[in-house]
Every structure is written in C-alpha cells, then in structure tokens.
Amino acid sequence: MARRQLPSLNALRAFEAFGRHGRMTLAADELCVTHGAVSRQIRQLEEHLGVALTEGPRTRLRMTEAGLKLAQALSPAFDQIEAAVPRPVQAGPRPLVVSCLPTFAMKWLIPRLPVFQAAHPDIPVRVAESNGPFDFKGDGVDLAIRMRFLGDHHSDDSEVTPFMEHFHGPVMAPELARKGMTLDEICAMPRLLTRTFVESWSDWTRNRDLASIPDPVSTQEFDHYFYMLEGAAAGLGVAIGPWSFVQRDLASGRLVAPLGFTPGRSSIVALTPLDGAGEGALLFRDWLLAEGASTPHPPEALAPHAPDASFAPITRSRAHS
C-alpha cells in the first residue's frame, strides 16, 4: 500500500479546532496549549500545503474558502477516529451525557457550562454533539437538546421542556455591510445555506411575513451550521443565523445583523426520558431553564426596506418573560 502523504496530525488537529470555534484562543483552550502554539501549527500547515487557509487581521482571523473546505472534511474524520479509539473502563462517577445540536453546543452551551460545573462539581458532563435521532437507553443519553418546531409531534418516550425562544435573521461580515442597505439588497447577495437546515431562508421569509424576496446572485452550501457561519464571517455571503448561535460573534464584531432578528415558529427544548430522568438530568434541565430565561433577547427586526439599518454589535438585554 502506498505511503500516506499527510501533513502533521497535530497541525491538522489545531486547524480543525480553530475551524469549529472560529477563534485561536478557544482552540487553544480546547487543546490545552497556548494561542501562539495553535497559530504556529496553522502557519506550518499552510507552509506545508502551499495554500492560505486563513486571512484577515490577527484579531479577527477567518478561514479562506480552501480553509473552509479542509475544515469541513477534518471534523467528521476526527469524529470517526475518536469513536474508534478504545476506552478504559470508566472510573469514578458516570458522566451526565447531554446530546446537543453541534453549533448550539459550541456557541451557547459550552461557554456557559462552567456555571453548572461550579454549582455541581460532583456531576461530570459529557456533551455528545448530534443533530439526529437518538435513543436514551441505547445511546446512553440522559438529556437531549433539540429544536422543536410548532406542530411537531412529541416523542412517546420524551418529556419536552422548552427553555429558550428561537429568533433568527440575516448575518454577514462587517466588510460586506454598509449603511442604507435595503432588505432586497441584502437578500440578493450571495446566499449561504447549511445542509442541516436548507429551509432557513424560506423559514425566515415566512416568519417575516414577506410574500417573496429577490433571488440571490449565487448560493453556497455547507455541511454544518458552524461552517456556514464561518463562511459568513469570511465574507462569502449572507446567512440566516439563529440568535443563540451568533450572539457572541455579534458582540465581538465578527458578524453583523443589519435587519435584526425575527421570532421563529420554534423553540429550543430539553428532552428527558418519560419513564424517569435521573437526578443529574433534572438538575441540568432546571439549569437550562434558568440560563434560557437570562439569555438576552435580540433586537427586533427592522421594517422591510428600512433605509438606515444599524450595523453596531448588540448590547441591549431583556430577560425572557
């Protein structure tokens, strides 16, 4: 068999972590190394490949199109390796397994998780990223976090607890935005989609009570929400971003939301076993309810064709009622 011509696995791992998080500091925290170490690994990977994988200023680095393509391939490859690695018999308390939407876990849940761990240091939590169906017993899941759309039938084996409302709206890189852009101009820009929810634009159009919107000049599809949002931050086009996914990127200035956000016809829910959840799962569910209630609402959507949409990061807060 021919010898594989692969770059350094450490460099690939560093770049994959940066691709998921979108920030060097978060990738460094995950890998337990310094920001500079991640930066050097990525630079060495670019030199080895002879291709630029990142661009932009150091304080707001983003992936190039080649970088996005590589990152999309690396994440499932590392997932397969992780799943295949044998594990020793678990010592100590069994972790609370939380099955969660990948981008929601990355952008909302994990940054808040230290609060739960500080309050309950005796309950280790393992976040299992998943978009699809699951089985509480077969998959060893204690609690799941999913998006539940209005009219969806409840599962026979789950107790459904909504803990946060869903808002969404168009987001883009600040370099693409300019004052005075109309709704039609924004909707006609290159449009970014994710395979996990290709209906995002039609869903937003319906929730905005718009009869129609202009066709985009082009469309580009990504495998996951977080890659689509990185594509938006890289300036590839405009995407429909859920508020819970983009709140931190708006605050940092990596993304802007010129039309604000519209309430969606869905909510984010916690699912626990109908035949009895464990004490840890119930404590985690109650914590989700408290965190959801304290998450600020986004700004309301501006009127269609608003001539003076604001591109400033969002700072206003309002607790859920």
C-alpha positions, 0 to 999 in steps of 0.5 A: 500500500502506498505511503500516506502523504499527510501533513502533521496530525497535530497541525491538522488537529489545531486547524480543525479546532480553530475551524469549529470555534472560529477563534485561536484562543478557544482552540487553544483552550480546547487543546490545552496549549497556548494561542501562539502554539495553535497559530504556529501549527496553522502557519506550518500547515499552510507552509506545508500545503502551499495554500492560505487557509486563513486571512484577515487581521490577527484579531479577527482571523477567518478561514479562506474558502480552501480553509473552509473546505479542509475544515469541513472534511477534518471534523467528521474524520476526527469524529470517526477516529475518536469513536474508534479509539478504545476506552478504559473502563470508566472510573469514578462517577458516570458522566451526565451525557447531554446530546446537543445540536453541534453549533448550539453546543459550541456557541451557547452551551459550552461557554456557559457550562462552567456555571453548572460545573461550579454549582455541581462539581460532583456531576461530570458532563459529557456533551455528545454533539448530534443533530439526529435521532437518538435513543436514551437507553441505547445511546446512553443519553440522559438529556437531549437538546433539540429544536422543536418546531410548532406542530411537531409531534412529541416523542412517546418516550420524551418529556419536552421542556422548552427553555429558550425562544428561537429568533433568527435573521440575516448575518454577514461580515462587517466588510460586506455591510454598509449603511442604507442597505435595503432588505432586497439588497441584502437578500440578493447577495450571495446566499449561504445555506447549511445542509442541516437546515436548507429551509432557513431562508424560506423559514425566515421569509415566512416568519417575516411575513414577506410574500417573496424576496429577490433571488440571490446572485449565487448560493453556497452550501455547507455541511454544518451550521458552524461552517456556514457561519464561518463562511459568513464571517469570511465574507462569502455571503449572507446567512440566516443565523439563529440568535443563540448561535451568533450572539457572541460573534455579534458582540465581538464584531465578527458578524453583523445583523443589519435587519435584526432578528425575527421570532421563529415558529420554534423553540429550543427544548430539553428532552428527558426520558418519560419513564424517569430522568435521573437526578443529574438530568433534572438538575441540568434541565432546571439549569437550562431553564434558568440560563434560557430565561437570562439569555438576552433577547435580540433586537427586533427586526427592522421594517422591510426596506428600512433605509438606515439599518444599524450595523453596531454589535448588540448590547441591549438585554431583556430577560425572557418573560 
